[in-house]
Amino acid sequence: MNGMRLFFVVILLSMALFVDAARISDDTAPQVLSAKEVPEYEKTLLAEWKDSVKTALAASYRNRMLRIDTLIMPLHWSIYDEMPADGYALYISLHGGGEAPRSVNDSQWENQKRNYRPKNAVYLCPRSIKDVWNMHFLPETDEFYRRIIMMAEAYFDVNPNKVYIMGYSAGGDGVWRMGPRMADTWAAASMMAGHPGEVSLVNLRNLPFMIWCGELDAAYDRNKRCQERIDELEQLHTADPEGYIFEGHIIKGKGHWMNLEDNAAIDWMAQYVRNPYPKKIVWRQEDVTERHFYWLSAPVDELQEGKEVIASIKGNIVNIEKCDYTSITLSLNDKMMNLDNPVTVVYKGKKVFDGKVERRSDVMRSTLYSRNDPAYMFPAQIQVRIVNL
C-alpha cells in the first residue's frame, strides 16, 4: 500500500473507523482471480488491513480506552500463557452492576477482571459506557465490541475464529442480547446470572451457548426465565440436531452468586472454534439491526426488527427457504463450494440464479473493509432478487 493510500485509509478509519471499501481507492484495477491466486492476494490485503487497524487504534491500545464520539469505554486486559500456533483466543468478559452509582459499577468491573482465567488467551474486560440497566447491549455497544476484536487481532494476533463473549449479572443480560445479535462474531458464549428478557434465540443456530443461574436467584424471576430458555434451546436442538449446541446449568442451593462454579464455562467454550461459513443460517433481525450475518447481506434500507432469512448450502446449490427482503447478497468462497463450477440459487423451489461466479480482487477488498473481519473476506458475491413465487 503506497503512502497516499495509507493516509487516506487512516483518515477514514479515524473518523468512522472502518468504512465501506468501495470508498477506499486502490491503485490497481479489479482483477479476476483463480482459486490459486486468492490466498496470496488475501495475505496482501490482510497485512494492509492490520496495518491500518493498528494505526487507527494506536491511541486506544496505548491508553486502554476506546472512544466513539462522546462515549468512552475503558478497557482492561490480561494475557495468559503462550500463544498457540493458530493465535490467541479472546474472551470479552462483561461485568455486573447496572442502573447504580458509578462506584458500584466500577467495583463490579474490578471483580470481573479477577474472576476468570482462560488459557492461552487474551482476557479483556470492558467497562460499560453508561451506568444503566442495559449497559452492555446499548445500540452503540456493537461497534465498541467490533473495535475491541479488531484491536486484539492487530496487536495480539488473536485468531478471529476464537473470540468468545461471557458476562455475569448485568453482563449476563448483555450476553443474552449480544449472543444472538452478533452470533456470527463469536466462537461460543456463556451467560451467567442474567435475565433474557424477550430476546429471540433462533440466531444461536451456529453459536454454542451456555446458561448458568442459581436455583435461588429469584429476583426478576431469573431462575424461572433461565430454565425456560434452557427448555427452549432443547426444543430448537431437537428440531434441528445439527444446530443449537448448548448447555444449561441451574445450580442447586445457589442464589445470584454461584461461588465461581460457572468457571467451568471457560473450558466448555474453549472447545469450540467459530465456523464462519455454516451450511445453514437462520437470521432474525434483533432490535439493533445488522446488515451482514455470516455469508448473507441484506439491503441497508430494508433492515427491520423481526425480518428473517433462512438459507442453506449443499454442494454448489444455495437454497433460500425464507427471505423477508426484496434482495439478498450471498458472499462465497472456495471453502464453501467449488467456484470453478456453476452456482445455483433456489428460492422456494425455483431457480433464481444459475451460472459461473468470478473471484474478484475488488470483492475481496470491499468485503474485508465493510465487515472488518478477516474471515469474511470473500472473493465472490451474488445478489439475488427475491420475488413472490
C-alpha positions as a printed NumPy array, in Angstrom:
array([[  0.   ,   0.   ,   0.   ],
       [  1.57 ,   3.332,  -1.02 ],
       [  1.795,   6.301,   1.368],
       [ -1.104,   8.256,  -0.113],
       [ -3.482,   5.334,   0.044],
       [ -2.415,   4.536,   3.63 ],
       [ -3.026,   8.147,   4.651],
       [ -6.482,   8.09 ,   3.055],
       [ -7.422,   4.839,   4.777],
       [ -6.18 ,   6.033,   8.166],
       [ -8.111,   9.327,   7.959],
       [-11.315,   7.476,   7.125],
       [-10.748,   4.923,   9.865],
       [-10.11 ,   7.658,  12.41 ],
       [-13.466,   9.3  ,  11.696],
       [-15.886,   6.415,  11.223],
       [-13.308,   3.754,  11.88 ],
       [-13.96 ,   1.113,   9.34 ],
       [-15.751,   2.102,   6.228],
       [-17.16 ,   0.575,   3.125],
       [-14.238,  -0.439,   0.943],
       [-15.967,   0.925,  -2.143],
       [-14.911,   4.349,  -0.857],
       [-11.281,   3.333,  -0.464],
       [ -9.151,   3.951,  -3.532],
       [ -6.971,   1.211,  -4.992],
       [ -4.08 ,   1.762,  -7.35 ],
       [ -4.757,  -1.426,  -9.255],
       [ -7.74 ,  -2.24 , -11.443],
       [-10.002,  -5.026, -10.208],
       [ -8.74 ,  -8.416, -11.261],
       [-10.402, -11.752, -11.863],
       [ -8.543, -14.294,  -9.742],
       [ -8.056, -18.028,  -9.919],
       [ -8.513, -20.282,  -6.904],
       [ -4.709, -20.409,  -6.508],
       [ -4.342, -16.622,  -6.674],
       [ -6.898, -15.874,  -3.956],
       [ -4.787, -16.944,  -0.918],
       [ -1.826, -14.786,  -1.989],
       [ -3.986, -11.703,  -2.51 ],
       [ -5.718, -12.454,   0.792],
       [ -2.342, -12.272,   2.588],
       [ -1.586,  -8.914,   0.968],
       [ -4.964,  -7.444,   1.879],
       [ -4.857,  -8.78 ,   5.412],
       [ -1.438,  -7.254,   6.06 ],
       [ -2.694,  -3.909,   4.716],
       [ -5.849,  -4.089,   6.822],
       [ -3.987,  -4.966,  10.029],
       [ -1.59 ,  -2.082,   9.404],
       [ -4.49 ,   0.353,   9.049],
       [ -6.197,  -1.024,  12.181],
       [ -3.007,  -0.663,  14.198],
       [ -2.624,   2.931,  13.102],
       [ -6.261,   3.855,  13.708],
       [ -6.399,   2.196,  17.133],
       [ -2.917,   3.068,  18.359],
       [ -4.208,   5.57 ,  20.929],
       [ -6.903,   3.133,  22.112],
       [ -4.313,   0.413,  22.611],
       [ -1.871,   2.738,  24.34 ],
       [ -4.481,   4.284,  26.66 ],
       [ -6.551,   1.108,  27.137],
       [ -9.632,   3.083,  26.231],
       [-11.99 ,   3.26 ,  23.262],
       [-13.75 ,   6.469,  22.293],
       [-16.619,   6.813,  19.804],
       [-17.994,  10.345,  19.582],
       [-18.629,  11.337,  23.218],
       [-18.766,   7.772,  24.569],
       [-15.767,   6.245,  26.33 ],
       [-15.155,   2.59 ,  27.127],
       [-12.168,   1.881,  29.444],
       [-10.527,  -1.494,  28.829],
       [ -8.612,  -3.926,  30.982],
       [ -6.854,  -6.95 ,  29.594],
       [ -4.573,  -9.719,  30.751],
       [ -2.674, -12.124,  28.512],
       [ -2.354, -15.673,  29.806],
       [  0.132, -18.343,  28.746],
       [  1.88 , -18.788,  25.409],
       [  0.273, -18.013,  22.074],
       [ -0.854, -21.173,  20.226],
       [  0.223, -21.734,  16.63 ],
       [ -3.174, -20.55 ,  15.363],
       [ -3.22 , -17.401,  17.521],
       [ -4.55 , -16.375,  20.918],
       [ -8.202, -16.72 ,  21.889],
       [-10.027, -13.582,  23.024],
       [-12.568, -13.628,  25.861],
       [-14.673, -10.468,  26.165],
       [-15.994, -10.557,  29.739],
       [-18.852,  -8.236,  30.784],
       [-19.17 ,  -7.078,  34.398],
       [-22.237,  -6.83 ,  36.63 ],
       [-23.926,  -3.75 ,  38.046],
       [-26.499,  -1.759,  36.129],
       [-28.501,   1.329,  36.931],
       [-26.461,   2.111,  40.031],
       [-23.896,   4.664,  41.215],
       [-20.722,   4.729,  39.158],
       [-18.742,   3.402,  42.123],
       [-20.856,   0.229,  42.185],
       [-20.239,  -0.48 ,  38.504],
       [-16.552,   0.3  ,  38.914],
       [-16.4  ,  -2.243,  41.736],
       [-18.147,  -4.868,  39.609],
       [-15.685,  -4.173,  36.8  ],
       [-12.801,  -4.767,  39.199],
       [-14.344,  -8.087,  40.242],
       [-14.772,  -9.212,  36.649],
       [-11.073,  -8.642,  35.958],
       [-10.139, -11.289,  38.564],
       [-12.897, -13.892,  38.4  ],
       [-11.812, -15.896,  35.336],
       [ -8.513, -17.023,  33.818],
       [ -8.738, -18.645,  30.374],
       [ -5.731, -20.497,  28.971],
       [ -3.656, -19.27 ,  26.022],
       [ -5.866, -16.249,  25.704],
       [ -6.378, -12.529,  25.966],
       [ -8.923, -11.921,  28.719],
       [-10.469,  -8.49 ,  28.171],
       [-12.988,  -6.728,  30.413],
       [-14.612,  -3.597,  29.007],
       [-16.083,  -1.087,  31.452],
       [-19.653,  -0.244,  30.385],
       [-20.085,   3.049,  28.516],
       [-23.083,   4.091,  30.647],
       [-24.364,   3.296,  34.146],
       [-27.744,   1.99 ,  33.034],
       [-29.556,  -1.333,  33.33 ],
       [-28.868,  -2.264,  29.693],
       [-25.248,  -1.052,  29.843],
       [-23.75 ,  -3.926,  27.843],
       [-26.208,  -4.091,  24.971],
       [-26.973,  -0.474,  24.157],
       [-27.128,   0.1  ,  20.385],
       [-23.709,   1.767,  20.498],
       [-22.004,  -1.269,  22.026],
       [-21.879,  -3.334,  18.835],
       [-19.273,  -1.023,  17.326],
       [-17.253,  -0.962,  20.554],
       [-17.08 ,  -4.778,  20.61 ],
       [-16.043,  -4.849,  16.957],
       [-13.217,  -2.425,  17.642],
       [-12.083,  -4.473,  20.635],
       [-11.855,  -7.542,  18.416],
       [-10.024,  -5.697,  15.64 ],
       [ -7.542,  -4.219,  18.091],
       [ -6.914,  -7.657,  19.595],
       [ -6.387,  -9.191,  16.161],
       [ -3.964,  -6.448,  15.108],
       [ -1.978,  -6.094,  18.342],
       [ -2.181,  -9.536,  19.963],
       [ -2.545, -11.864,  16.947],
       [ -5.919, -13.064,  18.184],
       [ -7.495, -15.683,  15.944],
       [-10.759, -14.176,  14.599],
       [-12.394, -17.593,  14.903],
       [-11.574, -17.886,  18.635],
       [-13.464, -14.893,  20.037],
       [-15.794, -15.607,  22.985],
       [-18.266, -13.478,  24.941],
       [-19.278, -14.029,  28.556],
       [-20.774, -11.973,  31.366],
       [-22.202, -12.019,  34.895],
       [-25.471, -10.442,  36.121],
       [-25.868,  -7.256,  34.046],
       [-23.061,  -8.74 ,  31.965],
       [-25.212, -11.841,  31.565],
       [-28.043,  -9.591,  30.391],
       [-25.589,  -8.369,  27.778],
       [-24.684, -11.885,  26.634],
       [-28.36 , -12.788,  26.227],
       [-28.67 ,  -9.929,  23.702],
       [-25.215,  -9.749,  22.132],
       [-25.021, -13.514,  21.63 ],
       [-27.883, -13.63 ,  19.119],
       [-27.31 , -10.088,  17.788],
       [-23.697, -10.764,  16.794],
       [-23.849, -14.569,  16.623],
       [-21.676, -14.622,  13.512],
       [-18.854, -12.984,  15.517],
       [-18.464, -15.386,  18.428],
       [-16.997, -18.875,  18.679],
       [-19.117, -19.564,  21.778],
       [-20.907, -17.628,  24.527],
       [-21.648, -18.104,  28.214],
       [-24.363, -16.281,  30.146],
       [-24.017, -16.1  ,  33.924],
       [-26.879, -14.929,  36.184],
       [-28.535, -12.652,  33.649],
       [-32.132, -12.081,  32.566],
       [-33.119, -12.963,  28.983],
       [-35.974, -10.519,  28.614],
       [-37.814, -11.142,  25.358],
       [-34.792, -11.947,  23.203],
       [-35.194, -14.497,  20.397],
       [-32.778, -17.431,  20.383],
       [-33.132, -18.533,  16.743],
       [-29.874, -16.809,  15.703],
       [-27.96 , -19.172,  18.02 ],
       [-28.249, -21.959,  15.447],
       [-24.467, -21.934,  14.866],
       [-23.303, -20.457,  18.181],
       [-22.629, -22.807,  21.135],
       [-24.356, -21.156,  24.1  ],
       [-24.13 , -21.823,  27.835],
       [-26.601, -20.761,  30.544],
       [-25.729, -20.503,  34.249],
       [-28.125, -19.433,  37.001],
       [-28.538, -20.107,  40.719],
       [-31.551, -22.167,  41.745],
       [-32.404, -19.487,  44.337],
       [-31.775, -16.479,  42.076],
       [-35.428, -15.405,  42.172],
       [-35.003, -11.642,  41.604],
       [-36.889, -10.733,  38.415],
       [-37.615, -14.494,  38.136],
       [-34.142, -15.048,  36.705],
       [-34.151, -18.72 ,  37.744],
       [-37.5  , -19.4  ,  36.074],
       [-36.688, -17.432,  32.919],
       [-33.313, -19.118,  32.524],
       [-34.928, -22.552,  32.88 ],
       [-37.489, -21.583,  30.244],
       [-34.671, -20.655,  27.847],
       [-32.85 , -23.917,  28.56 ],
       [-36.062, -25.728,  27.624],
       [-36.414, -23.576,  24.506],
       [-32.895, -24.388,  23.332],
       [-33.578, -28.071,  23.944],
       [-36.604, -27.827,  21.668],
       [-34.638, -25.963,  18.983],
       [-31.849, -28.55 ,  19.093],
       [-34.305, -31.448,  18.943],
       [-35.918, -29.943,  15.836],
       [-32.521, -29.158,  14.257],
       [-29.978, -31.653,  15.698],
       [-27.02 , -30.218,  13.769],
       [-27.578, -26.803,  15.337],
       [-28.287, -25.12 ,  18.669],
       [-25.453, -26.646,  20.699],
       [-25.917, -25.611,  24.325],
       [-25.552, -26.465,  27.981],
       [-27.794, -25.206,  30.761],
       [-26.981, -25.229,  34.491],
       [-29.342, -24.228,  37.286],
       [-27.035, -24.516,  40.313],
       [-28.738, -26.071,  43.33 ],
       [-28.643, -24.103,  46.554],
       [-27.077, -21.031,  44.948],
       [-28.518, -17.563,  44.615],
       [-27.289, -14.748,  42.411],
       [-23.669, -15.515,  43.295],
       [-22.658, -19.012,  42.222],
       [-19.271, -19.075,  44.011],
       [-17.474, -19.337,  40.664],
       [-18.946, -22.742,  39.813],
       [-19.559, -21.101,  36.443],
       [-15.778, -21.078,  35.877],
       [-16.383, -24.37 ,  34.077],
       [-17.739, -22.268,  31.212],
       [-14.197, -21.277,  30.192],
       [-13.112, -24.788,  29.217],
       [-16.514, -25.522,  27.684],
       [-16.3  , -22.505,  25.378],
       [-12.653, -23.167,  24.52 ],
       [-13.509, -26.45 ,  22.801],
       [-15.371, -24.532,  20.074],
       [-13.967, -22.576,  17.141],
       [-16.206, -20.374,  15.029],
       [-17.281, -21.715,  11.66 ],
       [-17.851, -18.504,   9.662],
       [-19.364, -20.495,   6.787],
       [-22.088, -22.681,   8.297],
       [-24.07 , -24.785,   5.87 ],
       [-27.341, -23.454,   7.279],
       [-28.18 , -19.986,   8.577],
       [-31.217, -18.79 ,  10.497],
       [-31.083, -14.984,  10.685],
       [-33.626, -12.889,  12.541],
       [-33.07 ,  -9.141,  12.953],
       [-32.963,  -8.047,  16.581],
       [-33.818,  -4.6  ,  17.979],
       [-30.414,  -3.389,  16.807],
       [-30.308,  -4.399,  13.155],
       [-27.276,  -5.726,  11.296],
       [-26.626,  -5.641,   7.563],
       [-24.488,  -8.79 ,   7.495],
       [-24.782, -12.224,   9.08 ],
       [-22.291, -14.963,   8.218],
       [-22.324, -15.143,   4.384],
       [-25.579, -13.211,   3.946],
       [-26.104,  -9.461,   3.483],
       [-29.436,  -7.606,   3.374],
       [-30.302,  -4.228,   1.806],
       [-29.427,  -1.477,   4.276],
       [-32.695,   0.409,   3.628],
       [-34.833,  -2.651,   4.44 ],
       [-33.407,  -3.635,   7.814],
       [-36.123,  -4.036,  10.421],
       [-36.547,  -5.973,  13.654],
       [-38.17 ,  -9.354,  13.119],
       [-37.235,  -9.811,   9.45 ],
       [-35.886, -13.279,   8.755],
       [-33.806, -15.233,   6.268],
       [-33.269, -18.993,   6.285],
       [-30.701, -20.29 ,   3.805],
       [-28.519, -23.355,   3.345],
       [-25.764, -24.699,   1.104],
       [-25.367, -28.181,  -0.324],
       [-22.591, -28.606,  -2.835],
       [-22.884, -25.696,  -5.266],
       [-26.574, -25.153,  -4.569],
       [-27.787, -22.391,  -2.257],
       [-31.347, -22.915,  -1.078],
       [-33.211, -19.891,   0.292],
       [-36.127, -21.191,   2.284],
       [-37.323, -17.835,   3.585],
       [-36.395, -14.218,   2.842],
       [-38.182, -11.103,   4.068],
       [-36.175,  -8.749,   1.815],
       [-36.542,  -7.77 ,  -1.842],
       [-32.986,  -8.973,  -2.449],
       [-30.212, -10.802,  -0.651],
       [-26.476, -10.88 ,  -1.291],
       [-24.592, -14.157,  -0.999],
       [-20.85 , -13.926,  -0.299],
       [-18.961, -17.047,  -1.364],
       [-15.51 , -18.629,  -1.299],
       [-13.894, -21.951,  -2.155],
       [-14.166, -23.181,   1.425],
       [-17.935, -23.168,   0.939],
       [-18.138, -24.596,  -2.585],
       [-16.145, -25.071,  -5.79 ],
       [-16.327, -21.711,  -7.526],
       [-14.836, -23.169, -10.691],
       [-18.232, -24.796, -11.221],
       [-21.606, -23.089, -11.795],
       [-23.562, -21.955,  -8.738],
       [-27.318, -22.443,  -8.46 ],
       [-29.533, -20.397,  -6.15 ],
       [-33.04 , -21.652,  -5.417],
       [-35.794, -19.68 ,  -3.7  ],
       [-38.884, -21.597,  -2.64 ],
       [-38.114, -24.322,  -5.16 ],
       [-37.495, -22.007,  -8.137],
       [-34.11 , -21.191,  -9.666],
       [-33.286, -17.508,  -9.284],
       [-29.625, -17.791, -10.346],
       [-27.659, -20.392, -12.289],
       [-24.183, -19.673, -13.623],
       [-20.474, -19.156, -13.03 ],
       [-19.302, -16.596, -10.47 ],
       [-15.992, -14.764, -10.765],
       [-13.46 , -14.439,  -7.973],
       [-12.555, -10.756,  -7.907],
       [ -9.931,  -8.713,  -6.096],
       [-12.296,  -5.767,  -5.582],
       [-14.879,  -8.022,  -3.918],
       [-12.21 ,  -9.28 ,  -1.513],
       [-11.24 ,  -5.721,  -0.646],
       [-14.812,  -4.479,  -0.225],
       [-15.915,  -7.39 ,   1.958],
       [-12.855,  -7.116,   4.209],
       [-13.228,  -3.383,   4.805],
       [-17.01 ,  -3.42 ,   5.13 ],
       [-17.036,  -6.385,   7.541],
       [-13.683,  -5.746,   9.266],
       [-13.382,  -9.443,   9.968],
       [-10.686, -11.424,   8.113],
       [-12.918, -14.499,   7.97 ],
       [-15.473, -12.517,   5.966],
       [-13.106, -11.508,   3.18 ],
       [-14.918, -13.134,   0.252],
       [-13.783, -13.309,  -3.398],
       [-17.253, -13.743,  -4.924],
       [-20.773, -12.399,  -4.456],
       [-24.196, -12.97 ,  -5.95 ],
       [-27.069, -10.552,  -5.459],
       [-30.379, -12.331,  -5.817],
       [-33.651, -10.554,  -6.447],
       [-36.413, -12.058,  -4.317],
       [-39.829, -12.243,  -5.919],
       [-43.053, -13.801,  -4.734],
       [-43.077, -17.185,  -6.395]])
